[in-house]
């Protein structure tokens, strides 16, 4: 039974990493940055940082999925995590964009 709990925690971490990654990618766009941070300036360096963090978040999510299952199942779970994260970020941006301020940038 402890293995099942560890797998569940790893999958939860994979979902959270995908969510953070998608959030960082969204914040790299000027429109979404303004929705979340208002008039706070976004520099080209910050855009590169956000894109890098987004890439790391999605890569970490894939790595965590691969740690739980074999490659064919892990890739399916990862794609579902990406879809869920993208929808969550999109709905958050349309409903309460300021909630994304929790993402360090």
N, C-alpha and C positions, 0 to 999 in steps of 0.2 A: 504493500500500500504506500509506503513512503516514496517509491518511484513515481507513482501517479501524482502525488502532490508536487513533487519536484517538476514533473512535466507540465503540470498546470501552471505553476509559477513561471516557468520558462516561457510558456505560451502567452501568459499575461504580460511578461516583460517584452516579448516580441510585439504584442499589440501596442503597448505604450511607446516602444521605440518607433514603430511605424507611424503612430499618431504624432509624435514629436517631429519625426522626419518630414512628414507632410506639412505640418505647421511651419517648420522652418523654410521649406520650399515656398509656401504661400507668402510668408513674410518677406521673402526676397523680391517679391513683386511690389512695385511702388503703390499700386492701388490698395493692396491688402495691408501694406505697412501703414498707410495713412488711415485706413479704417481702424487699425488697432492702436497706433501710437499718435495719431493726430498730426500736429505740425513738427514733431520731433524729427530732425533731419536723418536721412538715410544716406550714408556715404557708399561709394563703390567698394571700399574695403569691407563694409558691413554686409553688402550684398554677397560678396565672395564668401565671407564667413558663414552667412546663412545657408548658402548653397552647399558649402562644405559640410556643415552640420546636418543638413537634410540628407546628403549622401551617406554620411556616417550613421545616421539614424536608421535609414532603410537598410543599409548593409548589416547593421547590428540586428535588426529584425530578422533578416534572412539567416544570419548565423545562429540566432536563437532557435528559429524554426528547424534548422538543420540539426541542432543539438538534440531535438526531441524525436524527430522521425527520420526515415530514409528520404533520399533526395526527391523522389517523385511525390510523396505525400507532403513533404516539407514545402516544396514549391507551390503546391495547391493551397496549403494553409497560408503561406506567405502572400499569395495573390489575393486571397480573401481578406487577409489583414490589411493589405494595401487599399483594397476597395472600401473596407469599413473605415479606415483612417481618412481616406480622401472624402468620403461622404460626411464624416463627422466634422472635419475641418471646414468643408463647404457650408454645411448647415450652421456651424458656429459663426462663420464669417457673415452669413446672411441674417443671423438672429442676434447674436451677442458677440461682436468682433473683439471687444475689449477683454473677453475671457482669455484670449490668446496671449495676453501680457505675461502670463506665467512662464512662457518659453524664454529662456535666457538668450539675449541677443547682444 
